[in-house]
């Protein structure tokens, strides 16, 4: 699902955990999403979908150029997703309408996390998100091995005269980087809470 609001699930098994994280610093916002396998390792099907979203995001980021239309990153990402879903047999034709990528790829970032903007050509100094996703609900008309897989990857991209700059690049994003990070001990294991009297 796009946003899991109830937060009531206590067992995630081998599912993917999608974390959409907003933060503010000196009044300016950020919006970053990472998707990790709860087991520490992507299943083969999860990995295929993850890598497809990753490639779509790379295409979207590459389209974040000054003077490009606001929708250029979305078009680039959607093209990769539609081709990939077709190659996997999840949709029949890459021009088919489908419910697996049900949102736009970008929104403005600034004082608000979904900031106002012109939706005209991209300008140097503007920051937008690039956040393609694929969500395959249970019961979808495709091989059931894909059911229940949902991946979104979101980064914050500064438009510059010299091309895109990924402001959230330090958060690991490649599948192998995420699996490597999942092996590491959690910093929370070292956390000592202050003694309560
Ligand atoms: Mn966002």
Boltz pocket constraint, residues with backbone or C-beta under 6 A from the ligand:
constraints:
  - pocket:
      binder: B
      contacts: [[A, 31], [A, 107], [A, 113], [A, 129], [A, 131], [A, 154]]
      max_distance: 6.0
